[in-house]
Amino acid sequence: MLIAHLSDPHLREKGHLYQGLVDSNAMFDLAIETLKAFRPEPDIVIIGGDLVDEGAEAEYETVRLALSRLRQPVYAIPGNHDEREAFRACFSETGHLAAAGPLHFDTSGRWPVRVIGFDVTVPGQHYGEIDDAALLWLEKALTEHPDRPTAILMHQPPIDSGIDIIDAYKCLRGERLAELLLRHGNVERVLCGHIHRFMQARFAGTTLLTAPSTATSIALRLTEGAPPASYVEPPAFLLHHWRPRQGLVTHWVPIGRFPGPMPFF
């Protein structure tokens, strides 16, 4: 099984630039072209939040048009820049989101690896939080299939990245998630976005990863109190490859066209 994991495209209404400077729509189009050219083709595509930048309906029309070019099922969770009801409407035809309430999802038994979308966004805020209702929902979902290899997709990571400006908006009460996952050894990955960078860490007996943005990258400034900044670094997505005898292997895939292939290795 191949799972393509994109995040934080921050799409805009047609003709508008992200932050007035960057063509995030064109960058996402290039991501889709890179994804479509990959062989073998991924089985599913997951997107880790912040699909749009301002939450406008016209931005979600950009999302719909972009994703219509993919043959794969697309599963997504909202980020802090998404507008919840417009997001729900955007994916209404897929049938994987509830008609009301949190925007969790569960791919259940359709593929060898189960992907659970865990909505920890707080409407109107940039941080996330694991409240009682969300924790109970996730606990029930994990208990239903205790032996199935599982990946949990959420927007804000429950740990610090070391970048002060973004860590102020992490997922709060992450220790509750850690306590739950320590009781479920079948969770292969905790997959996040929000950081606009690739990051890897051990977390609660499993591996936590953040996917890079298909748009801009938040500056890797690890000095305490460093001012915020972003760069247009080479965008990328993650590809999670499941094989039963080996488990889940994650690849960082650059977006774009590069010289090659060349007859050496």
C-alpha positions in Angstrom: 0.0 0.0 0.0 1.2 3.5 -0.9 -0.1 6.6 1.0 0.7 10.0 -0.4 0.8 12.5 2.4 0.5 16.2 1.4 0.0 19.1 3.8 -0.6 22.9 4.1 -1.2 23.9 0.5 -2.8 27.2 1.6 -4.8 27.5 -1.7 -6.2 30.8 -2.7 -9.0 32.0 -4.9 -8.0 31.9 -8.6 -5.7 34.8 -9.4 -4.7 35.5 -5.8 -1.3 34.9 -4.2 -0.6 33.4 -0.8 0.3 36.3 1.5 0.3 38.4 -1.7 3.7 37.0 -2.6 3.6 33.3 -3.5 1.6 31.3 -6.0 0.6 28.5 -3.8 -2.0 27.3 -6.3 0.6 26.8 -9.0 2.8 25.0 -6.4 -0.1 22.6 -5.5 -0.7 22.0 -9.2 2.9 20.9 -9.5 2.6 18.7 -6.5 -0.4 17.0 -8.1 1.6 16.5 -11.4 4.5 15.0 -9.4 2.1 12.7 -7.6 0.4 11.6 -10.8 3.7 10.8 -12.5 4.8 8.5 -9.6 4.9 4.8 -10.3 3.4 2.8 -8.9 0.5 5.2 -8.2 -0.3 5.7 -4.6 -3.5 4.0 -3.4 -4.8 7.0 -1.4 -4.0 10.6 -0.8 -4.2 12.2 2.6 -3.9 16.0 3.3 -2.9 17.2 6.8 -4.8 20.5 7.0 -4.7 24.1 6.0 -6.1 23.3 2.5 -6.9 27.0 2.1 -5.6 30.2 3.6 -8.6 32.4 4.5 -11.4 29.9 4.6 -13.4 31.5 1.7 -15.8 29.4 -0.4 -13.9 30.5 -3.5 -10.7 29.0 -2.1 -12.5 25.7 -1.6 -13.5 25.8 -5.2 -9.8 25.9 -6.0 -9.4 22.8 -3.8 -12.2 20.9 -5.6 -10.8 21.7 -9.0 -7.3 20.7 -8.1 -8.3 17.4 -6.4 -10.6 16.5 -9.3 -7.4 15.7 -11.3 -6.6 12.8 -9.0 -8.0 9.3 -9.5 -7.2 8.2 -5.9 -9.6 8.7 -2.9 -8.6 11.8 -1.0 -9.0 12.1 2.8 -8.3 15.3 4.6 -8.6 17.0 8.0 -8.9 20.7 8.7 -6.2 23.0 9.9 -6.3 26.3 11.7 -6.7 28.2 8.4 -9.7 26.1 7.3 -13.3 27.1 7.8 -15.0 24.0 9.2 -18.4 24.1 7.4 -16.9 25.1 4.0 -14.4 22.3 4.5 -17.2 19.8 5.2 -19.1 21.0 2.2 -16.0 20.6 0.0 -15.7 16.9 0.8 -19.4 16.2 1.2 -19.5 13.9 -1.8 -16.7 11.7 -0.5 -18.8 10.4 2.4 -15.9 10.2 4.8 -16.9 13.1 7.1 -19.8 13.3 9.5 -22.7 15.7 8.6 -22.0 17.7 11.8 -19.5 18.0 14.6 -15.8 17.2 14.5 -14.2 16.4 11.2 -12.7 13.1 12.2 -12.5 10.3 9.6 -11.7 6.6 9.5 -10.7 4.6 6.4 -11.5 1.5 8.4 -10.8 -1.8 6.6 -10.6 -0.6 3.0 -6.8 -0.9 2.8 -4.0 -2.8 4.7 -3.2 0.3 6.7 -6.0 2.1 8.5 -5.8 5.9 8.5 -7.6 7.8 11.2 -8.2 11.5 10.7 -8.1 13.1 14.2 -9.5 16.6 14.2 -7.8 18.6 17.0 -8.4 22.1 15.6 -10.1 24.7 17.8 -12.4 27.0 15.7 -11.1 30.5 15.6 -7.7 29.6 17.1 -4.4 28.6 15.7 -3.5 26.0 18.3 -5.0 22.6 18.6 -6.3 20.8 21.6 -7.2 17.2 22.6 -10.5 17.7 24.5 -12.4 14.9 26.3 -14.8 14.3 23.4 -11.9 13.9 20.9 -10.0 11.6 23.2 -13.0 9.4 23.7 -13.7 9.2 20.0 -10.1 8.2 19.2 -10.0 5.6 22.1 -13.2 4.0 20.7 -11.8 3.9 17.2 -8.5 2.3 18.2 -10.2 -0.2 20.4 -12.4 -1.4 17.5 -9.5 -2.7 15.5 -6.6 -3.3 18.0 -4.5 -5.4 15.6 -4.8 -3.4 12.3 -1.8 -1.3 11.3 -2.9 2.3 11.8 -1.7 5.8 11.1 -3.2 8.8 12.8 -3.4 12.1 10.9 -3.7 15.4 12.7 -2.9 19.0 12.0 -1.0 20.5 14.9 1.7 18.2 16.3 1.5 17.5 20.1 5.2 18.2 20.6 7.5 21.1 20.3 9.5 21.6 17.1 12.1 23.9 18.6 10.8 26.8 16.5 9.3 29.1 19.1 6.9 31.0 16.8 5.1 27.8 15.7 5.4 26.0 19.0 3.1 28.6 20.5 0.4 27.0 18.4 1.0 23.3 18.8 -1.6 20.8 19.9 -2.3 21.2 23.7 -2.7 18.3 26.1 -0.6 16.0 23.9 0.2 13.9 27.0 -3.3 12.6 26.8 -2.7 11.3 23.3 0.7 9.8 24.4 -1.0 7.9 27.3 -3.6 6.5 24.9 -1.1 5.4 22.2 1.1 3.6 24.7 -1.8 1.2 25.2 -2.1 0.6 21.4 1.0 -0.9 19.9 -0.5 -1.1 16.4 -0.1 2.7 15.7 2.6 2.9 13.1 2.7 6.6 12.6 1.4 9.9 14.0 1.3 12.2 10.9 1.0 15.9 11.3 1.3 19.2 9.3 1.3 22.8 10.5 5.0 23.1 10.9 5.6 23.6 7.1 8.7 21.5 7.5 9.6 17.8 7.7 10.3 16.7 11.2 10.6 13.3 12.8 10.5 12.3 16.5 9.8 9.4 18.8 6.4 9.8 20.4 4.5 7.4 22.7 6.2 4.3 21.4 5.7 5.1 17.8 7.1 7.6 15.2 5.7 11.1 14.7 6.3 12.9 11.4 5.3 16.3 10.1 4.9 16.6 6.3 6.4 19.6 4.5 4.1 22.2 3.0 3.5 22.2 -0.7 3.8 26.0 -0.4 6.3 27.9 1.8 8.6 26.6 4.5 8.7 28.2 8.0 12.3 29.2 8.7 14.3 26.7 10.7 15.3 29.2 13.4 16.0 27.2 16.6 17.3 30.2 18.6 15.0 31.1 21.5 12.9 34.1 20.6 13.9 34.2 17.0 11.7 36.3 14.8 9.3 34.5 12.4 10.1 34.1 8.7 9.3 31.9 5.8 11.2 30.7 2.7 10.2 29.4 -0.7 12.3 26.2 -0.2 11.9 23.2 -2.5 8.4 21.8 -1.7 7.8 18.1 -1.0 5.4 15.5 0.2 5.7 12.2 2.1 5.1 8.8 0.7 4.3 6.0 3.2 5.0 2.5 1.8 3.5 -0.4 3.6 4.8 -4.0 3.2 3.6 -6.6 5.6 7.0 -8.2 6.4 8.7 -4.8 6.9 6.0 -2.4 8.1 5.7 1.2 7.1 8.6 3.0 5.4 8.4 6.8 4.8 10.0 8.6 1.9 10.5 12.4 1.5 9.5 13.2 -2.2 10.6 16.5 -3.7 8.1 18.2 -5.9 9.1 19.3 -9.4 11.1 18.2 -12.4 14.8 17.4 -12.0 17.6 16.2 -14.3 17.6 12.4 -14.8 17.2 9.5 -14.8 20.9 8.9 -15.3 22.5 5.5 -15.9 24.3 5.2 -12.6 23.6 5.0 -8.9 
